[in-house]
Amino acid sequence: VQLQASGGGLVQPGGSLRLSCTATGTASGSFFSNSGMDWYRQTPRRQREFVAFATSSGTTDYAEFAKGRFTASRDNAKNMGYLQMNNLKPEDTGVYYCTMRQYWGQGAQVTVSS
């Protein structure tokens, strides 16, 4: 199974970005529907940290800094997950990763700067 995060970029403070995570590979359909998806980030100031989690049934969980600003979701028919990020702050700058079980995707760079 391969995971690929995309949708990162440069955004001003207060702006929004939506990250996507695509799962591909052998039997990715059943794997995807039976696995939760986590989002992590690596920021310049902190070690890799948990951001959000979404199950295939729609249950979600968030780090405190993400609550009220970030929304994790899934499209099981497309084997895709999303992380909608609103009201972005400079401290949200970092590389964002999606992960399912032991699989990690290549990260997406998010830069929040004026």
PyMOL commands that place a pseudoatom at each C-alpha (Angstrom):
pseudoatom trace, name=CA, resn=VAL, resi=1, chain=A, elem=C, hetatm=0, pos=[0.000, 0.000, 0.000]
pseudoatom trace, name=CA, resn=GLN, resi=2, chain=A, elem=C, hetatm=0, pos=[1.285, 3.451, -0.888]
pseudoatom trace, name=CA, resn=LEU, resi=3, chain=A, elem=C, hetatm=0, pos=[0.010, 6.681, 0.565]
pseudoatom trace, name=CA, resn=GLN, resi=4, chain=A, elem=C, hetatm=0, pos=[0.549, 10.070, -0.970]
pseudoatom trace, name=CA, resn=ALA, resi=5, chain=A, elem=C, hetatm=0, pos=[-0.357, 13.374, 0.620]
pseudoatom trace, name=CA, resn=SER, resi=6, chain=A, elem=C, hetatm=0, pos=[-0.926, 16.367, -1.620]
pseudoatom trace, name=CA, resn=GLY, resi=7, chain=A, elem=C, hetatm=0, pos=[-2.439, 19.829, -1.540]
pseudoatom trace, name=CA, resn=GLY, resi=8, chain=A, elem=C, hetatm=0, pos=[0.157, 21.627, 0.495]
pseudoatom trace, name=CA, resn=GLY, resi=9, chain=A, elem=C, hetatm=0, pos=[1.439, 25.066, -0.363]
pseudoatom trace, name=CA, resn=LEU, resi=10, chain=A, elem=C, hetatm=0, pos=[2.010, 28.610, 0.789]
pseudoatom trace, name=CA, resn=VAL, resi=11, chain=A, elem=C, hetatm=0, pos=[-0.879, 30.416, 2.444]
pseudoatom trace, name=CA, resn=GLN, resi=12, chain=A, elem=C, hetatm=0, pos=[-1.241, 33.610, 4.437]
pseudoatom trace, name=CA, resn=PRO, resi=13, chain=A, elem=C, hetatm=0, pos=[-2.222, 33.537, 8.105]
pseudoatom trace, name=CA, resn=GLY, resi=14, chain=A, elem=C, hetatm=0, pos=[-5.942, 33.052, 8.404]
pseudoatom trace, name=CA, resn=GLY, resi=15, chain=A, elem=C, hetatm=0, pos=[-6.089, 31.196, 5.119]
pseudoatom trace, name=CA, resn=SER, resi=16, chain=A, elem=C, hetatm=0, pos=[-7.153, 27.657, 4.334]
pseudoatom trace, name=CA, resn=LEU, resi=17, chain=A, elem=C, hetatm=0, pos=[-5.744, 24.568, 2.675]
pseudoatom trace, name=CA, resn=ARG, resi=18, chain=A, elem=C, hetatm=0, pos=[-7.128, 21.126, 2.044]
pseudoatom trace, name=CA, resn=LEU, resi=19, chain=A, elem=C, hetatm=0, pos=[-4.728, 18.217, 2.077]
pseudoatom trace, name=CA, resn=SER, resi=20, chain=A, elem=C, hetatm=0, pos=[-5.602, 15.003, 0.293]
pseudoatom trace, name=CA, resn=CYS, resi=21, chain=A, elem=C, hetatm=0, pos=[-4.254, 11.532, 0.923]
pseudoatom trace, name=CA, resn=THR, resi=22, chain=A, elem=C, hetatm=0, pos=[-4.544, 8.861, -1.743]
pseudoatom trace, name=CA, resn=ALA, resi=23, chain=A, elem=C, hetatm=0, pos=[-4.103, 5.178, -0.988]
pseudoatom trace, name=CA, resn=THR, resi=24, chain=A, elem=C, hetatm=0, pos=[-2.978, 2.912, -3.823]
pseudoatom trace, name=CA, resn=GLY, resi=25, chain=A, elem=C, hetatm=0, pos=[-1.611, -0.576, -4.113]
pseudoatom trace, name=CA, resn=THR, resi=26, chain=A, elem=C, hetatm=0, pos=[-2.681, -4.175, -3.868]
pseudoatom trace, name=CA, resn=ALA, resi=27, chain=A, elem=C, hetatm=0, pos=[-5.996, -4.708, -2.110]
pseudoatom trace, name=CA, resn=SER, resi=28, chain=A, elem=C, hetatm=0, pos=[-6.023, -1.025, -1.209]
pseudoatom trace, name=CA, resn=GLY, resi=29, chain=A, elem=C, hetatm=0, pos=[-9.832, -0.988, -1.218]
pseudoatom trace, name=CA, resn=SER, resi=30, chain=A, elem=C, hetatm=0, pos=[-10.357, -3.416, 1.651]
pseudoatom trace, name=CA, resn=PHE, resi=31, chain=A, elem=C, hetatm=0, pos=[-7.310, -2.118, 3.461]
pseudoatom trace, name=CA, resn=PHE, resi=32, chain=A, elem=C, hetatm=0, pos=[-8.621, 1.416, 3.201]
pseudoatom trace, name=CA, resn=SER, resi=33, chain=A, elem=C, hetatm=0, pos=[-12.108, 0.647, 4.435]
pseudoatom trace, name=CA, resn=ASN, resi=34, chain=A, elem=C, hetatm=0, pos=[-10.788, -1.363, 7.378]
pseudoatom trace, name=CA, resn=SER, resi=35, chain=A, elem=C, hetatm=0, pos=[-8.164, 1.124, 8.551]
pseudoatom trace, name=CA, resn=GLY, resi=36, chain=A, elem=C, hetatm=0, pos=[-8.219, 4.429, 10.305]
pseudoatom trace, name=CA, resn=MET, resi=37, chain=A, elem=C, hetatm=0, pos=[-6.294, 7.346, 8.837]
pseudoatom trace, name=CA, resn=ASP, resi=38, chain=A, elem=C, hetatm=0, pos=[-4.060, 9.515, 10.960]
pseudoatom trace, name=CA, resn=TRP, resi=39, chain=A, elem=C, hetatm=0, pos=[-2.557, 12.843, 10.073]
pseudoatom trace, name=CA, resn=TYR, resi=40, chain=A, elem=C, hetatm=0, pos=[0.739, 13.885, 11.636]
pseudoatom trace, name=CA, resn=ARG, resi=41, chain=A, elem=C, hetatm=0, pos=[2.961, 16.863, 11.119]
pseudoatom trace, name=CA, resn=GLN, resi=42, chain=A, elem=C, hetatm=0, pos=[6.616, 17.710, 11.536]
pseudoatom trace, name=CA, resn=THR, resi=43, chain=A, elem=C, hetatm=0, pos=[7.127, 21.347, 12.403]
pseudoatom trace, name=CA, resn=PRO, resi=44, chain=A, elem=C, hetatm=0, pos=[10.409, 23.257, 12.761]
pseudoatom trace, name=CA, resn=ARG, resi=45, chain=A, elem=C, hetatm=0, pos=[9.897, 23.624, 16.513]
pseudoatom trace, name=CA, resn=ARG, resi=46, chain=A, elem=C, hetatm=0, pos=[8.462, 20.284, 17.502]
pseudoatom trace, name=CA, resn=GLN, resi=47, chain=A, elem=C, hetatm=0, pos=[8.965, 16.623, 16.913]
pseudoatom trace, name=CA, resn=ARG, resi=48, chain=A, elem=C, hetatm=0, pos=[6.452, 14.847, 14.749]
pseudoatom trace, name=CA, resn=GLU, resi=49, chain=A, elem=C, hetatm=0, pos=[3.050, 15.256, 16.359]
pseudoatom trace, name=CA, resn=PHE, resi=50, chain=A, elem=C, hetatm=0, pos=[-0.433, 13.915, 15.971]
pseudoatom trace, name=CA, resn=VAL, resi=51, chain=A, elem=C, hetatm=0, pos=[-2.901, 16.175, 14.179]
pseudoatom trace, name=CA, resn=ALA, resi=52, chain=A, elem=C, hetatm=0, pos=[-6.108, 14.276, 13.464]
pseudoatom trace, name=CA, resn=PHE, resi=53, chain=A, elem=C, hetatm=0, pos=[-7.681, 10.881, 12.975]
pseudoatom trace, name=CA, resn=ALA, resi=54, chain=A, elem=C, hetatm=0, pos=[-10.638, 9.633, 10.972]
pseudoatom trace, name=CA, resn=THR, resi=55, chain=A, elem=C, hetatm=0, pos=[-12.189, 6.192, 10.710]
pseudoatom trace, name=CA, resn=SER, resi=56, chain=A, elem=C, hetatm=0, pos=[-13.990, 4.902, 7.657]
pseudoatom trace, name=CA, resn=SER, resi=57, chain=A, elem=C, hetatm=0, pos=[-17.285, 5.285, 9.521]
pseudoatom trace, name=CA, resn=GLY, resi=58, chain=A, elem=C, hetatm=0, pos=[-16.658, 8.950, 10.206]
pseudoatom trace, name=CA, resn=THR, resi=59, chain=A, elem=C, hetatm=0, pos=[-15.394, 8.966, 13.772]
pseudoatom trace, name=CA, resn=THR, resi=60, chain=A, elem=C, hetatm=0, pos=[-12.787, 11.670, 14.212]
pseudoatom trace, name=CA, resn=ASP, resi=61, chain=A, elem=C, hetatm=0, pos=[-10.344, 12.883, 16.814]
pseudoatom trace, name=CA, resn=TYR, resi=62, chain=A, elem=C, hetatm=0, pos=[-8.100, 15.919, 16.916]
pseudoatom trace, name=CA, resn=ALA, resi=63, chain=A, elem=C, hetatm=0, pos=[-5.131, 17.357, 18.701]
pseudoatom trace, name=CA, resn=GLU, resi=64, chain=A, elem=C, hetatm=0, pos=[-6.049, 20.324, 20.857]
pseudoatom trace, name=CA, resn=PHE, resi=65, chain=A, elem=C, hetatm=0, pos=[-4.436, 22.797, 18.477]
pseudoatom trace, name=CA, resn=ALA, resi=66, chain=A, elem=C, hetatm=0, pos=[-6.517, 21.401, 15.609]
pseudoatom trace, name=CA, resn=LYS, resi=67, chain=A, elem=C, hetatm=0, pos=[-9.922, 21.433, 17.256]
pseudoatom trace, name=CA, resn=GLY, resi=68, chain=A, elem=C, hetatm=0, pos=[-12.239, 23.970, 15.705]
pseudoatom trace, name=CA, resn=ARG, resi=69, chain=A, elem=C, hetatm=0, pos=[-9.878, 24.676, 12.821]
pseudoatom trace, name=CA, resn=PHE, resi=70, chain=A, elem=C, hetatm=0, pos=[-9.101, 21.343, 11.138]
pseudoatom trace, name=CA, resn=THR, resi=71, chain=A, elem=C, hetatm=0, pos=[-11.509, 18.729, 9.830]
pseudoatom trace, name=CA, resn=ALA, resi=72, chain=A, elem=C, hetatm=0, pos=[-10.511, 15.192, 8.855]
pseudoatom trace, name=CA, resn=SER, resi=73, chain=A, elem=C, hetatm=0, pos=[-12.742, 13.264, 6.485]
pseudoatom trace, name=CA, resn=ARG, resi=74, chain=A, elem=C, hetatm=0, pos=[-12.749, 10.229, 4.237]
pseudoatom trace, name=CA, resn=ASP, resi=75, chain=A, elem=C, hetatm=0, pos=[-14.098, 9.210, 0.847]
pseudoatom trace, name=CA, resn=ASN, resi=76, chain=A, elem=C, hetatm=0, pos=[-14.029, 5.445, 1.020]
pseudoatom trace, name=CA, resn=ALA, resi=77, chain=A, elem=C, hetatm=0, pos=[-15.269, 5.015, -2.534]
pseudoatom trace, name=CA, resn=LYS, resi=78, chain=A, elem=C, hetatm=0, pos=[-12.195, 6.852, -3.816]
pseudoatom trace, name=CA, resn=ASN, resi=79, chain=A, elem=C, hetatm=0, pos=[-9.697, 5.522, -1.233]
pseudoatom trace, name=CA, resn=MET, resi=80, chain=A, elem=C, hetatm=0, pos=[-8.983, 9.069, -0.230]
pseudoatom trace, name=CA, resn=GLY, resi=81, chain=A, elem=C, hetatm=0, pos=[-8.773, 11.051, 2.969]
pseudoatom trace, name=CA, resn=TYR, resi=82, chain=A, elem=C, hetatm=0, pos=[-8.770, 14.779, 3.504]
pseudoatom trace, name=CA, resn=LEU, resi=83, chain=A, elem=C, hetatm=0, pos=[-7.607, 17.284, 6.048]
pseudoatom trace, name=CA, resn=GLN, resi=84, chain=A, elem=C, hetatm=0, pos=[-9.339, 20.637, 5.734]
pseudoatom trace, name=CA, resn=MET, resi=85, chain=A, elem=C, hetatm=0, pos=[-7.339, 23.292, 7.541]
pseudoatom trace, name=CA, resn=ASN, resi=86, chain=A, elem=C, hetatm=0, pos=[-8.867, 26.691, 8.233]
pseudoatom trace, name=CA, resn=ASN, resi=87, chain=A, elem=C, hetatm=0, pos=[-7.628, 29.776, 10.044]
pseudoatom trace, name=CA, resn=LEU, resi=88, chain=A, elem=C, hetatm=0, pos=[-4.052, 28.658, 9.546]
pseudoatom trace, name=CA, resn=LYS, resi=89, chain=A, elem=C, hetatm=0, pos=[-1.346, 30.112, 11.733]
pseudoatom trace, name=CA, resn=PRO, resi=90, chain=A, elem=C, hetatm=0, pos=[2.402, 30.473, 11.170]
pseudoatom trace, name=CA, resn=GLU, resi=91, chain=A, elem=C, hetatm=0, pos=[2.995, 27.772, 13.780]
pseudoatom trace, name=CA, resn=ASP, resi=92, chain=A, elem=C, hetatm=0, pos=[1.078, 25.345, 11.561]
pseudoatom trace, name=CA, resn=THR, resi=93, chain=A, elem=C, hetatm=0, pos=[3.971, 25.459, 9.117]
pseudoatom trace, name=CA, resn=GLY, resi=94, chain=A, elem=C, hetatm=0, pos=[5.461, 22.034, 8.578]
pseudoatom trace, name=CA, resn=VAL, resi=95, chain=A, elem=C, hetatm=0, pos=[5.327, 18.809, 6.652]
pseudoatom trace, name=CA, resn=TYR, resi=96, chain=A, elem=C, hetatm=0, pos=[2.035, 16.956, 6.965]
pseudoatom trace, name=CA, resn=TYR, resi=97, chain=A, elem=C, hetatm=0, pos=[1.814, 13.188, 6.638]
pseudoatom trace, name=CA, resn=CYS, resi=98, chain=A, elem=C, hetatm=0, pos=[-1.055, 10.768, 6.300]
pseudoatom trace, name=CA, resn=THR, resi=99, chain=A, elem=C, hetatm=0, pos=[-0.639, 7.315, 7.761]
pseudoatom trace, name=CA, resn=MET, resi=100, chain=A, elem=C, hetatm=0, pos=[-2.663, 4.123, 7.885]
pseudoatom trace, name=CA, resn=ARG, resi=101, chain=A, elem=C, hetatm=0, pos=[-1.490, 1.308, 10.131]
pseudoatom trace, name=CA, resn=GLN, resi=102, chain=A, elem=C, hetatm=0, pos=[2.215, 0.907, 9.496]
pseudoatom trace, name=CA, resn=TYR, resi=103, chain=A, elem=C, hetatm=0, pos=[2.187, 2.805, 6.204]
pseudoatom trace, name=CA, resn=TRP, resi=104, chain=A, elem=C, hetatm=0, pos=[3.298, 6.407, 5.912]
pseudoatom trace, name=CA, resn=GLY, resi=105, chain=A, elem=C, hetatm=0, pos=[2.951, 8.583, 2.875]
pseudoatom trace, name=CA, resn=GLN, resi=106, chain=A, elem=C, hetatm=0, pos=[5.334, 11.189, 1.613]
pseudoatom trace, name=CA, resn=GLY, resi=107, chain=A, elem=C, hetatm=0, pos=[4.507, 14.427, 3.295]
pseudoatom trace, name=CA, resn=ALA, resi=108, chain=A, elem=C, hetatm=0, pos=[3.022, 17.629, 1.987]
pseudoatom trace, name=CA, resn=GLN, resi=109, chain=A, elem=C, hetatm=0, pos=[4.697, 20.921, 2.833]
pseudoatom trace, name=CA, resn=VAL, resi=110, chain=A, elem=C, hetatm=0, pos=[2.451, 23.561, 4.380]
pseudoatom trace, name=CA, resn=THR, resi=111, chain=A, elem=C, hetatm=0, pos=[3.861, 27.047, 4.819]
pseudoatom trace, name=CA, resn=VAL, resi=112, chain=A, elem=C, hetatm=0, pos=[1.864, 29.741, 6.559]
pseudoatom trace, name=CA, resn=SER, resi=113, chain=A, elem=C, hetatm=0, pos=[3.465, 33.116, 6.107]
pseudoatom trace, name=CA, resn=SER, resi=114, chain=A, elem=C, hetatm=0, pos=[2.618, 36.654, 5.158]
for i in range(1, 114): cmd.bond("trace and resi %d" % i, "trace and resi %d" % (i + 1))
show_as sticks, trace
zoom trace
